[in-house]
C-alpha cells in the first residue's frame, strides 16, 4: 500500500527536516508472508514535564531489495497523523531479502528495549527481513486461529489479588468487544479472505450465561457455529455449579469434529472443574483415538485451550501446572504417533505466540497463539496449500485496537512484549506437507 501524501508532506520529506521532538520506537516486524510485510511502531513526544506522551505523526516505510546498491525507496507513506503506526506493504517477491527503514516525521523508528526485538539478528535490529517461500500447489483454504477474547473482562493484566496493576478501558467502552470486533471485521476483508475461524478457549471472562450468550451472538453475526467458526472451552469457562458456557456452546469434556472438504477439525475440551491447568478425561481420549484410528492419514488440525508439550510447560511463567497435565499430554502425543494425518495442534491460554515441537518423534507442530484481547492483540492466518501450509501472525489494525494494544504492551511491569510477541519464526513460517487430497474451498 502507498498512501497518497499531501503536498506539504512531500515538501517536508524532500527537505529532510524535522518538525518536532517526535520519538519513534517500539518498532516490530510483525508479519512476513511470501509477498508482504507488516510493521508497527509508536510515536511519542515530551510534555512540559519532560514525560513522553503518545503523539501523532505520519507513517513512512522505505524499502529496497538487499542486493540492490541503491538507497531504500518510499514504499508506504500515509500522511494521516497517528501515534499508533501500522504499515502493510504487499507486492514483494517470495524468498527475497529486503532492507527497510520506518520513519515518522523524519525520525527513524527503533525497536523498544526488549529482548524479543533487540537481540542480534532480528529484523528490527538489522533492518533486514526475508519473505517466505510459499508451499507448492494450489491454495485450499485460509483458517484464522484465535483465542483468549475474555468477553466481559474489565481489567487486563491482573494475575492475583489485583497485582500487578492492570489496565482498564475508557468509560463506556469494553476492550474485549473492541478487540474482537476489530478482528472479526478484518477477517472478512479481501486481503485476509478467511474461510473459517477457530477460537481456542477463554471466549469469556467467567463463563456466565450473559457473557456466553453475548459472545455467541457476536460470533453468530459473523458466521455459523460448526460451519464458519469453531470453538472450544477455556479454563475461564470451566463449569462450577452451572455450566452456562456448555449450554450455549458444547458440553464439558466433549470433543467436537467437523469436515472441511477433506480437512478434519477436532476441538478438545482440556479444562478442569477447578484450577487453571488442563486435563483430558479418559472418555475424551478414547473418543479421540477412535476418530483418528478410523482415518489415521486424513489431514487433521486439532485445537484445545491448554498447551501440550514439555517445552511449553517449562517456558511459560506459570510452570508445568499451568498447561495440560503431563499424563494427558503423553497420552495425547501417543495417539498422534499412530495418526500421521495430524499436522498441527493449536492452543491458547499463555497469551503468547510460541511454536514448539512434540516430546516424541511425531511430525506435529504445536502452536500457541497470542491473545485477541491485549498486546499484541491478533490472530494467526493458516493458509493451507496442496503442498503444505503457511502460518502468519497479524495484529488487528483498527485505530482503537492499535491504541489498546499499545497501552497493554506495558503490562507485567513492561515485560509483556518479551513474553507475548514471540520470535519472527514463531509468528511466520512455512511447513511442507502433502494435502493433495483436500478440495479447495474456493
N, C-alpha and C positions, 0 to 999 in steps of 0.2 A: 504494500500500500504506500502511496506517496500522496499525502495530503497537500492541497494547494496552499502555499504560503501567501500571506498578504504582501503587498508591495513594500510596506515599511519593514517587514521581517526580512525580505530578500535584501534590502538595502543594508540592514544591520549586519546580516551574515556576511555579506561581501566585504564590509568594512572590518569585520573581525573584532568588533568592540565588545565590551562587557557592560551591560546597562545597570547592573545591581550587584549585590553581595550574595547572590544565589550560591548555595552549596548543593551539588548534585551527588547523591550517594545511594547506598542500598542497591547497586546495580546487580541484576540477576539475569543470566541467560536461562530462562525458564524452560523453554520448549525448543527442541531442534528436531525437525522432521526431515524427510527426504528433499523437500522443496521450500521449507520455510524456517524462520526463527522468530521467537518471541522474546523481547527484552523488557524488563520493568525496572524502574528506579523511582526515587523520591527527591523532590527539591525542597529546600528549606532556606530561610534567611533569619538573621539575628534580629530580635526585637530590641527595644531601647534598654532592656535589662541585660542584653547580651545572650539571651537564650534563643536557641534555634526553634523556629516555628515553621510549620508547613507553609510553603509559598508557591503560588502558581508561576509557571514558566512554560516555554514552548518545548516541543519534543522533536528531537532530531537524531537520526542514526546514519552514520557514514559507513560504507561497506565496499569491499573490493575483494576479488579472489586473492588468496595468499601468494600465489605465484606471479601476480602482476607487479610490475615495477612502479607503476603509477600510484598516486595518492588515493586514499579512500574517497568515494563519491557519495553524495547525499542520496540515499535510497528511501528514506522516510522523513517527512517533515510535516508537522502539524502545528500550526500557529495558535490553536486554541489553548489558552493557558490552563494548566492544571498542576497540582503538586504530585499527582499520582500517575506516573507515566507508564504507558503500555504501548509498545511498538511491535507490530506484527508485519514481517516482510516476507512476501512469497515470491515465486518465480525463480528460486535458486536451483542450482544443478545438484542432483543426487551425488553423494560421495565426494563432494568438493570442499576444500578448506578455504575459509574466508577470514580476512582481517576486518575488524569493526571497531567503531568508537561511538558512544552515545553522548549527546550534548543537550543542555538546556540553557537558553540564553547565552550560548557561547562557552559555558562551563562544562568540562568533560565529567561525565558520571563515573564514579569509582565504586567498587564493592564496599559493603559495610565491614566492620571489623569482626567478622565471623569466620570460623574455620572453613565452613562449607563453601564459601566463595573466595576466600583469601589464600587458601592453601596452594602451593606450587602446582602448576599445570591446569588449573581450572580455566575455563573460557573467560571468566571475569578478570582473572589476574594476568592472563596472557594476551587478551584482546583477539583471540583466535578461536573459531569453532569449525567443526566439520559436519556437514549434513550427512544424514543416514543414507544407506543404500536400501531401497525398499525390497521386500521379499519378491521373488519372481511370481509371475502369473497374474490372474485377474483378481480385483478387489471383490470379496464375497460380501462382507458386511462391516459395519462400524458400530462398536458397542462402547458406551460410556460406563466406566467403573467409578462409583462414588460411594461415600459412606460418611457417617457422623455428621448428620444435619442438626441433631439435638433441638428439634422443633419444640418450642415452649420454654427454652432456656432463657434466663435473664442476665446471667453474668458469665463471661467467658474467662477461662484461665484459672479457675479455682481447683485446688487439689483436695485439701481437708480443712474443715473448720474456718473457711473464709480466707485461707492462706494458699499461695500468695495473693496479694490484692488483685482482683480480677478487673475486667473491662466491661462496662455497661454501655448499651447503645443510647442514642439520644431519646428523649421522652417521646412516647407515642410511636416508636419505631422498633420493630423486632429484628435483630440481626440474623437469627436463623431463617426467618422468612425472606429477608433481603438477599442473603447468600443463596438460598435455594431458588428463589425466583430468578436471580441472575443466571444461575446455571441452567435451569430449565429453558429459559428464553434463548440462550445461545446454542443449546444443543439442537434446536430446530432451525438454526440459520444455515444457509447453503455451504458456508465454509467449514462447518462442523459436520453436517449431514449425518446425524446419528440415527441408526435404525432402532437401537434398543438401549435401555438404561438399566443398570443394576445398582441398587442401593444396599450396601452390605452392612446393615445394622446401625443401631443408635439413630433411628429416624427421629425419635422423640427424646425429650429430656428425662421423662419419668414414666412413660407408658400409660398415662391416664387416658380415659375414654375421650376427653376433649382433645388432647394432643393427638391421639391416634386417629380420630375422625378428621381432625384438621389437616394433617399431612396427607391422609388418604384422599381427601377432597382436592388438595392441591396437586397431587400426582395424577389423580383421575382426570383433572382438567388438561393434563399434558398427554395422557395416553391411557391404555387399558392394562390393568394388572394381569400378568400372565401372558400377555401378548406383546405389549410395548415396553413395559417396565416390570422389574422383578425385585423382590425384597427378601431379606431375612432379618431375624431378630438380633438385637444387640443387648449388652448387659444392662443398659438403661431401660430396656423393656422387659426385663426378667419378671415373670409373674410373681406376685405376692399373694394376697388373699384373693384378688380377682385378676384374671388375665384379660384386661381390656384390649391390649395390643393384639392378642391372639384372636379375639372375637372380631376384630376389624381386618386382620391380615391372615396369619397362619397359626395353628396350634403349637404349643410348646414342644420342643424336641422332635419335631417332624420335619423331614426334608421335603423339598419340592423339586419337581423335574419338568422341564419343557424342552420341546424340539424346535429348532430354528433352521429349517432347511438342511438338516444333516448335522448341525451343531447341537450338542446336548448341553443344557444348563442345569446344574444341580445346586440348589441352595440348602445349606446346612444351618440348623439351629444349634449353636455352640454355647448357649447360655445356661448358667446355673440359676437356681431359685434365689440364692444368696451369694454375694461376693462378686467381684469384678472379673475374676478369672473365668476360663471356659472349660467345657467338657462335652463329650459326646456319649450319650447313654447307649447301652448295648443294642437296643432295638433299632436305633437310628443307624448304627454302624452295620448291623446285619442287613437292613434295607438298602443301604448304600452298596454294600458288597453284592447283593443280589442284582441290583440295576447294572452295575459296572461289569459283572461277570457275564451277564447276558449278551453284552456287546462290548467286549474289552477294548477293541480297536477304534471304536467310534469317537471322533473328536469331541472332547468334553471339557467344559470350563466349570469349575466348582467355586462357589463363594460361601464364605461364612465370616462371622464378625471377628473372631479371635485368631491372631497369627498362630502358626503351627510349628515352625522349625526351631531347633535349638539356638541357631544364630539370632532369631527374633527374640527368644526367651532371655538370652543373656545381654542383649544390646539395648533393650528398652528400659527406661528409668524405673518401671515398676517391678522388674525382675521376672523370673520364671513363673511366679504365681499370678502374674497379670495376663498371661496368654493361655492357650489351650494346655490342659494338664498333660504331662509327659506320657502317661499311659494312652490317652486318647490320641495324642499326636503320633505315637508309634504305631498304633492300630490303623490310623488313617493312612499313613505312608506305606504301611504293609499292603493295604488294599490297593493303593495306587501302583505299587510294584507289579501287580498282576493285571493292571488295566493301562496299557501303554497309550491309549487314546486320551487320557487325562494330560493336558498340557499346561494348564495354569490354575492356580488357586489364589483367588482374590480375597484379601482381608482388610479390615479397618482397625478400629479400637485404639491404636497407638497414636493416631493423628499425625502420622509421618509418611513420607514416601520412601519405601525401603524394599529392595529386591534381595531375596535370599534363596539359597538352593536347599534341596532336601537333605535330610540327615543320612539318607541311604542312597544307593545308586539307582535313582529313578530320574527320568527326564521330565521333571515338572518344575515350573517356575512358581515361586511363592512371592506374591506382590502385595505389600501393604500400600495403601493409598492415603494421602493426607486428607484431613477433614474438609468437608464443604464449608463448615460454619466459621472458620477462623483462618488466620495466616497459615499456609499460603493461599488457602481458600480456592479449591478447584476440584479437578477430576482427571481421570486418565481416559484417553481415547484409544481403544484397542481396534486397530484396523487389520482385519483378517483377510489375507490373500490365499489363493490356492497353494502358494508355496511357503506360507509362514505368516507371521504377524508382526506389526509394528506398534509399540506402546509409547504414548507421549502424554506427559502431564501438562495440563493447561490451567492457569489461573482464570477465574471468572473476571470479565473485563468491563463490566458496567462501572460507572463512576462511583456509586455508593459501595459496590463490592470492593473496589480498589481502595477506597478510603478506609473501610473497616479492616481489610487485610493489612494495611499499613499500620493502623492502630495496634492490632493484635500481634504484630511481629515483635512487640516489646514484652509479650507475656513471659512468665517464668524468669523474671529478672534479666530480660533481654536475650535469653538463650533459645528462644523459640525457633529462629532460623536454623541453628545448628541441629536442633532436634528434628524439625519437621520437613525441611525442604528436600533433603536427600541429595545425592550426587547427581551430576549430569547424566550418568549412565543408569542410575536408579530411575530417573524420570523419563529417559528417552533411550530406547533400544529396539533392536530387531532380532527376532528368533525365527530360524528356518524350520519349517515343519511341512509335512505332506497333508494338505487339506483338499486335495483334488476331488474328493468325493462329496464335498459340500456344494450346495447350489447357491449361486449368487442371489441376493435378495432384491437386487435392482435390475 
